[in-house]
Amino acid sequence: MKVDQNLAACELLHGAYRDFNARRLDAVLARMQPTVVWPNGMEGGYVHGHAGVREYWTRQWAILDPRVDPTHIKIDPSGRFVVRVHQVVHNNDGSLLFDTFVSHVCTLRDGLIDRMEIEKDAPS
């Protein structure tokens, strides 16, 4: 990938986290392929496509208040973007459930997020 493509990809990813934290669902979906494969961090497995992500996040945000902030982005040998994130999750009454770091491994296609996977206990 060229430097300008890498910069555009990093901006795409930073923007996705910014929009997720602001609960701008349509703005995040606009950064994804219509056929995106997205991890279901609550129940396991994956959701598929914009409709699957919309339903999952709408359900998630009704019971949880997650915030995910990228701290570092690198490109792995296969060209995937590995985003180290600080993940803080509260429940509806404000109680802290998680305060941890994980890595989100994103595959991009044609300038949009095509797939994301979660790697727990990732190194710094």
C-alpha positions as CSV (number, residue, x, y, z in Angstrom):
1,M,0.0,0.0,0.0
2,K,1.2,3.5,-0.7
3,V,1.8,6.0,2.0
4,D,-1.3,8.1,1.0
5,Q,-3.5,5.0,1.0
6,N,-2.2,4.1,4.5
7,L,-3.0,7.7,5.7
8,A,-6.5,7.5,4.2
9,A,-7.0,4.1,5.9
10,C,-5.9,5.4,9.3
11,E,-8.2,8.4,8.9
12,L,-11.1,6.1,8.0
13,L,-10.4,4.0,11.1
14,H,-10.0,6.9,13.4
15,G,-13.2,8.4,12.1
16,A,-15.0,5.1,12.6
17,Y,-14.1,5.1,16.3
18,R,-15.0,8.8,16.7
19,D,-18.4,8.1,15.1
20,F,-19.0,5.0,17.1
21,N,-18.2,6.8,20.4
22,A,-20.6,9.6,19.4
23,R,-23.3,7.0,18.4
24,R,-23.4,8.2,14.8
25,L,-24.4,4.8,13.5
26,D,-25.0,5.8,9.9
27,A,-21.6,7.6,9.7
28,V,-19.9,4.4,10.9
29,L,-21.8,2.2,8.5
30,A,-20.8,4.5,5.6
31,R,-17.2,3.5,6.4
32,M,-18.0,-0.2,6.0
33,Q,-18.6,-2.4,3.0
34,P,-22.3,-3.3,2.7
35,T,-21.2,-7.0,3.2
36,V,-19.0,-6.2,6.2
37,V,-18.3,-9.1,8.7
38,W,-18.3,-7.7,12.3
39,P,-17.6,-9.5,15.6
40,N,-20.4,-9.8,18.1
41,G,-18.4,-9.0,21.2
42,M,-21.4,-9.6,23.5
43,E,-22.5,-13.1,22.5
44,G,-19.7,-14.4,20.2
45,G,-19.7,-15.1,16.5
46,Y,-20.2,-12.4,13.8
47,V,-22.9,-10.2,12.4
48,H,-23.1,-9.6,8.7
49,G,-23.8,-6.6,6.6
50,H,-25.0,-3.1,7.5
51,A,-28.3,-4.5,8.8
52,G,-26.6,-6.9,11.1
53,V,-24.3,-4.3,12.5
54,R,-27.1,-1.8,12.9
55,E,-29.2,-4.4,14.9
56,Y,-26.3,-5.5,17.0
57,W,-25.2,-2.0,18.0
58,T,-28.7,-0.8,18.6
59,R,-29.2,-3.7,21.0
60,Q,-25.8,-3.2,22.6
61,W,-26.2,0.5,23.1
62,A,-29.6,-0.1,24.8
63,I,-27.9,-2.1,27.6
64,L,-24.3,-0.9,27.6
65,D,-22.3,2.3,27.2
66,P,-19.0,1.3,25.4
67,R,-16.3,3.7,24.5
68,V,-13.4,2.5,22.3
69,D,-10.4,4.8,21.7
70,P,-7.6,3.8,19.3
71,T,-4.1,4.2,20.8
72,H,-2.0,2.8,18.0
73,I,-2.4,1.5,14.4
74,K,0.0,-0.8,12.6
75,I,-0.1,-2.9,9.5
76,D,0.5,-6.6,9.9
77,P,2.4,-8.7,7.3
78,S,-0.9,-9.6,5.5
79,G,-1.9,-6.0,5.1
80,R,-4.5,-5.9,7.8
81,F,-4.7,-2.9,10.1
82,V,-4.2,-3.8,13.7
83,V,-5.8,-1.1,15.9
84,R,-4.8,-1.2,19.6
85,V,-7.8,0.2,21.5
86,H,-8.6,1.3,25.1
87,Q,-12.0,-0.2,25.7
88,V,-14.1,1.1,28.6
89,V,-17.6,-0.4,29.0
90,H,-20.3,0.7,31.6
91,N,-23.7,-0.8,32.1
92,N,-26.9,1.3,32.2
93,D,-26.6,2.3,35.8
94,G,-23.0,3.6,35.1
95,S,-21.2,0.7,36.8
96,L,-17.8,-0.1,35.2
97,L,-17.8,-3.5,33.5
98,F,-14.5,-3.4,31.6
99,D,-11.5,-1.2,31.3
100,T,-9.0,-3.0,29.1
101,F,-6.9,-2.9,26.0
102,V,-7.6,-5.2,23.0
103,S,-6.7,-5.1,19.3
104,H,-9.1,-4.8,16.5
105,V,-7.8,-6.4,13.3
106,C,-9.4,-4.7,10.3
107,T,-9.4,-5.8,6.7
108,L,-10.1,-3.0,4.2
109,R,-11.4,-3.4,0.7
110,D,-11.8,-0.6,-1.8
111,G,-11.2,2.0,1.0
112,L,-13.9,0.6,3.4
113,I,-13.9,-1.8,6.3
114,D,-14.6,-5.3,5.1
115,R,-14.0,-7.3,8.2
116,M,-13.0,-6.8,11.8
117,E,-11.8,-9.3,14.4
118,I,-11.0,-8.8,18.1
119,E,-7.8,-10.1,19.6
120,K,-7.9,-10.0,23.4
121,D,-4.8,-9.7,25.6
122,A,-2.9,-8.1,22.7
123,P,0.6,-6.8,23.4
124,S,1.2,-3.1,23.7
